[in-house]
Amino acid sequence: MADRYAARPRSGVISEVSIRGLLGPERVRRPKLRGGRVAALALATSACLWGNLAFAQATPPVGAQPPTRESVERGVAEGTLSRSGPVSVDTSEVERAPCPLASPDFAGIRLKLTSVSFGGMSDLPGFDLSGSYAEYIGTEQPVSVICEIRDRAATALRQAGYLAAVQVPPQKIESGAVKLDVLLAHLARVQIKGDPGASEGILLRYLNKLTQDPVFNTHTAERYLLLAKDVPGLDVRLALRPIEGSPGEVVGEVSVRRVPVYAELGLQNYGSRSVGRYNLLARAQLNGLTGLGDATTLSFFTTTDLDEQKVLQIGHDMRLGGEGLMLHGDFTYGWTNPAVTGAASDFHSRTLSASLEGAYPVVRSQSYNLSIALGGQIANQDLDFGNIPLTRDRLRVLYGRVETSGVSKASLTGRDGFTPFEPHWSWGMVTEVRQGLNIWDATNGCSGAGCPVLVPGRVTPSRVEGTAKGFVVRASGVFDYRPVRALTLSLQPRAQYSPDRLLSYEEFSGGNYTIGRGYDPGAIIGDSGVGVRGEVRIGSLIPRVAGGNALQPYGFVDAAWVWNHDSGTPNDPDKIVSVGGGLRAAIHDAIRLDVGVAVPLRETLGTNVKGKARFMLNLSFQLLPWRL
């Protein structure tokens, strides 16, 4: 599932890290033997029962391991098709009465203020406006102080989100008692301008919520406008127009721009040598097919050699009700046939993954977001040597997730010199808890000579001691800070903890797809791990003019550590460190390019990469809507 409200990729580059992409491990190779596999090999050899087959089952060669989550789900982790900006409520045509006491004709008149009352506040009985006049009570002031009180009261109402006009009615001021009238806006109805397609119903369910309140509030409107803007393929803007002859009544005109289809192509060279360095991604998103605020995503990921790896994915989102509840499901099927040096036959793996989840935005605003999700996933992985089955993994997982994000409020309006797209600071965090379930033929691991999976002819899991009932806590984040507009400091931490020996699909890994640019995906893997990507970026990826070009140089440092619960891991924790830099480019709002060089600073078991610079390429091209 693509990320929703947490920090999203700012470019269309295939591997730009998103919050969701940071969560799951991935790899296409396992660089070291597991303790359970060493035990399996020793048992098979001493019993002389399995011969070559037992050896293959116990220790598939490097590159022949089943891939895990992110190397399979590239279409999810790297999807950047749907992008949205901030929302606004245009109130420029809502009239506010002038103050007649501001005229120079009243400049010499003074009064001793004793009290101030506000009419028209019956719909806001608990709202306190005393702060607008308290300091003037009991003092002699020019009559124009009434205008000052009016302006302060109007400011207080606007800061609370209410659209209001505070007026000074004709009156005879006796004993210093002043009366003011407050005209609060009420949204009487919503009109849609433009073609929302089949999504008109869900759009009205969100925006008609604004007509149910006796007083229009921009803070409340922000939630429902953002929910409307979250509907795939729609860009909305609300403008308020006064209704002639009905003071305080306004109509909401909703301008809609609709994009029914997004499509893009991508190319990168982040893969391993055994599976293929260069990869292609074709992805399309069909919006509003059912009228439920839905999006159907189709993606196909492949190595340039079609025999090495292919992944097909189908996903669907739909929205239920009028508060942003979303149901998401996806299905992924992957084929991997790594080129393994010295293999006498063909190693190949098959991965099937399906998930279903519901997500709800508890808080939806421009400055802060909080959402929760609950879902389930099944994953089946098979690894074969020719026609001989080697390993079988069956995972059934229940998970819960919390996503939060925030951005500088001052940047949303530009008061601090920054913009909503490149704010002074922003952050996003995701925490996910996963629990494997022992249902539907889930894999059970074990250890020791009495382990039933080690009997002759029995197919083992990818990790003999691994269990599908593992408990996992994952956390990831993105933290960006700009001391000045032309400089960005970015940290992207990622961590996982598990007390269990996990199967391949659930483990934490380091490498090109997560943390550790310059290393093959899955250069290090473990039950638990922690890592961080640090970047310094110069300039902006947002062109100065629409459809223009932008360049952004950057430098980085990546580091990751992993821990395993196996007895046969003497180098625990294993770690990787890399440094490098590159250049990102945005071209005509349609092409995104990321080129760079990464240099690994540490070896990992079974590799010889320390100090060897690796060229990194990541390119995406938006096909629909066509922008060139």
Secondary structure, 3 states (H helix, E strand, C coil): CCCCCCCCCCCCCCCCCCCHHHCCCCCCCCCCCCHHHHHHHHHHHHHCCCHHHHHHHHCCCCCCCCCCHHHHCHHHHCCCCCCCCCCCEECCCCCCCCCHHHCHHHCCCEEECCEEEEECCCCCCCCCCHHHCHHHCCCEEECCHHHHHHHHHHHHHHHCCECEEEECCCCCCCCCEEEEEEEECEEEEEEEECCCHHHHHHHHHHHHHHHCCCCCEHHHHHHHHHHHHHCCCEEEEEEEEECCCCCCEEEEEEEEEECCEEEEEEEECCCCCCCCCCEEEEEEEEECCCCCCCEEEEEEEEECCCCCEEEEEEEEEEEECCCCEEEEEEEEEEEECCCCCCCCCCEEEEEEEEEEEEEEEEEECCCEEEEEEEEEEEEEEEEEECCEEEEEEEEEEEEEEEEEEEECHHHHHCCCCCCCCCCCEEEEEEEEEEEECCCCCCCCCCCCCCCHHHCCCCCECCCCCCECCCEEEEEEEEEEEEEECCEEEEEEEEEEECCCCECHHHCEEECCCCCCCCCCCCCEEECEEEEEEEEEEECCCCCCCCCCEEEEEEEEEEEEEEECCCCCCCCCCEEEEEEEEEEEEEECCCEEEEEEEEEECCCCCCCCCCCCCEEEEEEEEEEECCCC
